[in-house]
């Protein structure tokens, strides 16, 4: 009788554990809302990358005004143009949200004008126009990022099981914020080099020095949220350390004293962008 009781009790415990495990699996197997064929994390990463590409294209163009024989820079500019256009197309096709689509259309409209400028033979007149237009285009790409983030938040509310999961939704919002922060650092690395090159006597205006300082301060300040993120792990920490090492080298006095040769600032900005891109990709694939 005692053995029968023990067996029955054990079976009962196993049954309870099985139900609990099944419930846990069901929660984790809950389908997550998607941005067309991709995750919302991927959509935010791509849309944030669009701003970086605009800065990179503008930087490549300004660099080539006085370095027109640099085939690598010319190739980089062509590649960035193709990727930007394709990604904009992908973002538009995969969105079912009218507001997001309208913001992507605004990007496309401004891009048409911007594209004509960057396809011209590099010259100072077009470079000035690119400097005047690039920030407006950057702002429009950032509006797309914000719209997709809002779309993602609203999509969670439509999924049974996620709508009332406060803990999940809070973490999801924070994850998308850190993807955006890291992605923005990737963009700022290119913008820093762009406005370093814009300090050329022929291109410089009364705001050039302050613009460079603002970009510098933002990069320096926004490294802190990356270091303090709850989503960091050993792999991400290693990538952040790599980015910070590159940044510390850039921060030397040569930056503000215009001590870098064009080729140096061109190359190091690409190196820093790649470092932040690795961090952003890891955040994108973080599981909640």
C-alpha positions, 0 to 999 in steps of 0.5 A: 500500500505504501509503495502504491501511494509513493508511485501514485504521488510520484505520478501526480508530481510528474503530471503537474510538472508536465502541465507546468512545462507545457504551459511554459512552452506554450507561452514561449511558443507564442507567435510574435508579430512580424513586419511582413516577412521579417521581425520588427527587430530586423525592420528597426535595424534596417530602417536605422541603417538607412540613416547611416547609408545617407551619411556614408554616401555624403561622406564618400562624395565629399571625400572624392571631391579632392580624392577622385582617383580613389576607386574604393571610395567610388565603389563604396558610394555605388554600393551604398546607393544600391543598398539604400534603394533596395532597403527602402523598397523592402521596408515599403513592401513589407509594411501594412501601415499607412503612416509608415508607408507615407513616411517611407515615401517621403524618404523616397521623394527626398532621395530622388533629389539627393541621388542626382547630386551624389551621381554628379562628378564630385565638385564643391558646389554639389558638395554644399548642396549635399550638406544642406540636404543630408540632414533633412533626409536623415530626419525622414529616415529617423521618422520611419524608425519611430513609426516602425517602433510604434507599429511594433508596439501596437502589433503586440497588443493584437496578439493574444497572450502578449497584449496583457504580458506587461513584463514582455512588452516592457522588455520588448520596448527597451530592446528596440530602444537599444537597437536604435541607440546602437544603430544611431552610433553606427550612423554618427560614426559616418556623420562625424567623418562627413562634418570633419571633411565639411570643415574644408575652407571651401565648404565650411560655414558658421555652424561647421565647428559646432556641428562637429562638436555636437556629433562628437558629444553625442557619440561619447554620451551614447556609449553609456546606455550600451554599457548599462544595457540589461541585454548585454552578455559576454559577446556584446561586451566584447564588441562594445569594448572593441568599439570603445577602443576605436573611439578612444583613438579617434577622441585624441586632439587630432579630431578637433585640430583637423589633424587627420588626413582625409584618408585617415578619417575616412578609414577610421569612420568605416572601422567604427561603423563596422564595430557598432554594426556588430553590436546592433546585429547582436541586439537585433537577435536577442531573444526575450 
